[in-house]
Each structure stands twice: as structure tokens, then as C-alpha cells.
Amino acid sequence: MAKTCPSCGYHPIGPFTDNCPMCAEPVRNVRSNPVGGFPGLASMPPVLKWVLGGMVLAVLGVAGCCGLGMWRMNTVFQEAQGE
């Protein structure tokens, strides 16, 4: 995987190169994608990231509550059938 220089933006830099050939800045242990797998996420505004994160948490919370309610309802029906 080719790297990009964090100072001047020169690329591609090989995986075994220690310094950028254009500006001589150290590039060892530098990743081209700072987020680590989601290139679009790095360019999103922070507010949008918080809104999306809140929406994901809300959906997970509602799904968890509905799942817990269904489980409790199932146990109530089983107890009623047992009687």
C-alpha cells in the first residue's frame, strides 16, 4: 500500500521508505487513510458525525427495548399457559 507524505502530500511513497523524497520529512508509520478504513468519514464535519452517532445509538436503544419487551411478553405467555 502506497503512503502519502503528511507534510507535502507527495505520493506514492513505498512501504520501506523512511523519508519523503520531496521534502525529506519522516514518513515511517504514516498511514494515508487516518481513519483506518472509512475514507469518506475523514471529510465529514464533526457535527454530522455526532448526529449520525446519535441516530445509531437511538436505533440500537429502540431495538433493545423492543427486544426486551418481546422477551418479557413471551415469558408472560409461557407462565399463563403453564397455569
Protein Blocks (a to p, Z undefined) as FASTA:
>chain_A
ZZddfklopacddfkbfbdfklopafehiafblnoopamlmmpcfklmmmmmmmmmmmmm
mmmmmmmmmmmmmmmmmmmmmZZ
